[in-house]
Amino acid sequence: MPLVRMPFRRLLAVLLALAFTAAIFAAPASAAGQAMRGVPPEGRLEFSVVKSGAEIGRHAIRFSEKDGALIVDIEASLRVRFAFVTVYRYAQRTRETWRDGALVAFESDIDDNGTPFRVRAELREGALHVNGHEEKLALARGTHPLSYWNPDLMRQSKGIDLQWGSLAELDVAERGIERRKVRGAEVETRRFNMKGTEVKAGKRQPKPWLDVDAWYTAEGKLVGMAFHYRGFDFDYVLQ
């Protein structure tokens, strides 16, 4: 069989793409605060949430360490106005606890336009027990919450919705390398699209309810998100 010769520039581009992918999912460091991919050196990620070019709120993720565990605190506050009247508001407070690369607990309180949601989860006896808004689940150790800061989520086939505490079956597609403006500078990122279909009472729902694009740097840092929800297009812009 004759050799297929590849132009040098094309070969270089392929090698760079492979190296970039490997960098995103490289083995983590040993210290608890650095052991998870996606934890930035400054210990926080803060996004402005933009709808149709206008900022409508903030989404902050803060990382700390306690007794050898990684603590991730998430706070979000959104408010959509029309003609000076608030037509939609959303508030979230979530705390995740990770140990040795696995989620061991989380608690999430969300107010979705006046409707409260409360979810609690704890790892015990080898399973992640989730007390959700409508049902209780026992999920496999290693199941990830849908909080997106951890790029390893993009390799998962299942995830936990932080609002309902329900299981989502995930379909992730890698969109390739993109240049994206982050804090005023062009940064090379890798883009993923995630679709999630909810599973209720053991039954997969007929169509996905989740459709999110996420951008990560080679170090695994989340630098942008975009999604469509309740008739609105949202963009997360890293501050």
N, C-alpha and C positions, 0 to 999 in steps of 0.2 A: 504494500500500500504506500503510495507516495506521501511524503511529508507535506502538510498544509502550512505554508509560510504566512505568518501573521505580521503585518506592518509593525515596526518597533513602537510607534506612538500608541497604536491600539493595544499592543501587549502591555505597555507601561500602564495604560489606563486600567486594564483588567487587574494587574497586580496591585495597583493603588486601591482599587475598589475592594479587593479581597483583604488587603491589610487594614483598611478602614473598618470593615465588618468585624474582623478579628479583634480590633482594638476596642470596639463597643462592648464585646462580650468576653473580654479578657478576664483572667482569674482575679478576684478582689484581693485587697490588702488584708492584713490580719487584725488590725485594731478595729474595735467595735464601731467607732465613728467613721471609719473609712472602708469597712468590710463590705458595704453594699455599693454596687455601682449606682451612680446617680446622685450620691451625696456630695455636694460641692464643698470645696475647701472652706468657703466662708460660712457654711452651715445653714444657709437659707436660700430659698428661691421665692421671688415675689413677682407676680404677674399682674399687669393691668388687663382687665377683661373689656374687650371692645366689641360693640355691636354697631354695624353700619357706620364705622368711623368714629363713633363717640364712646368714650369710656363710661362704663356703667358699674364698675366695681373693681374689687381686688381679690386676688387669690394668693395666699401666702403659705409656704411650706417651710417649717423650721426643724432642724435636726439637732439632737442633743444625745448625750450618753448618760445612762444611769445603771449602776451595778452591772456593767458589762453589756448592757442591752442598748440597742439603737432606738431612740424615741423619735417619732415623726409626728409633729403637730401641724395640722392643716386647718386654716381658717379662710373662709370665703364669704364675701358679702356682695350681692348684686341687686341692682334696682333699675328697672326699665320704666321710663316715663313716656307718656304721650300727652301732649298739650298740657304740661305741668302736672299731670295726674299720674301717680304710680300705678302701673297696670300689672307689674309683676315684680316680686321680690324673692330673694333666695339667701339663706344664711346657713353656713356649715361650720361645725366644729368636730374634728376627727383627731383621734390619737391612735397611732399604730405603734406597737412594740415588736421589735425584731431581735432575734437572738440566733447567732450562728447561721445567718442568712435565711432564716425561716420566720414567718409571721407567727408570733405566739399569742397575740391579743390585739384587738382594736375595739374602740368605742366611737360611735358616730352619732351625732345629733344634728338633724337638718330640719330647717323650716322652709318648705317649698310653697311659697305664696300663701302662707297661713296654715298649712297642713304640717303638723309635726311628725317626724320620723325618728325612731330610735333603734339602733342596731348595736348589739354587743357580740363579741366573738372571743373565744379562748381555746388555746391548744391544750388538750388533755387526753391522756390515754391514746396518744398517737394520732388523734384526729382533731380537726379544727371545728369546734362546735359553734354554730352561728345562731343567735337568737334574733331573727329578723322581724320586719314590720308585720308580715303575715304568716310566716312559717319558721320552723326550726330545722336546721340542717346539720349534718355531720359530714364534713368535707375532708379530703385527703390533706395531710400535712404538705405544705409547699404551695397550696392554693393562694393566689395573690389577690389583694384588693384592687379595685379599679381606681387607683390614685395616680398612676402614670409616671410618677417621678423615677421609678425604678425601670430601666430599659429592659430588664429581664422579663417584664410583663409581656413584651412583644414576642416572647417565645412560648407563651402559655396558650393552652387550648381552653382553659376555663378561668373564670375570675368571679370575684364577689362584688356585687353592687353595694356601694356604701350607703345608699339611701334606703333601699328596700331590704338589704341583706339577702337578696336572692342570688342564685347561681346564674351566670351568663356563660354560654358557649361562645368562644371567640374564634373569629376568622381574621387572621392578620396577614397583610400583604406588604412586602417591602417595596417602596417606591424608588429607592436609589438615592444617590448622593445629590444634594441640592445646596446651592449657596443661599444663605438666608441672612437678612440684616438683624443683628442682635446687638442691642445697646449702641446703635449707630455704626457698627462695623460689620463687614461681610464675613460670615463664618461658614465653614464647610460643615454640613450636617447630613444625617441620614434620615429620610422620611419614611414613616410607616403609616398604614391605614388599618384601623381596627374596627371590625363590625362585631357587635355582640347581640346574641339572641337569648332572651330570657327563658329560663326553665322554671315553671311554676308547678308545684305539686308533682314534680317528676315529669311534667309534659313540656316539651319544647314548643315555644310560641311560634305562630306561623311566619313571622317576619322579624328581622333585626330591629331593635329599638335604639341601638347604639351605632354611631358612625363617626369615628374620631380620627383626625390626622394628627400625628405627633412628630416632632423634630428633635433629634438628639445629636450632641457633639460626639467626637471620637472617644471622649472620656466617659460617655454615657450620661451627660448632663442634659436634662430636659430644657429646651430653650424656646419652645413654642407649641401651641396646640390650636386646632380649629375644629368646630363641629356645628351641627345644626340641631336646634332644640326648640320645640314648641313654636315653630314658625320663625325662629330667629337664627341668624348666622353669628357665631361667636368666634373671636380670635383672642388667644392668650399671648400677650406681649411681655417678654421678660424685661424687668426694670433693673 
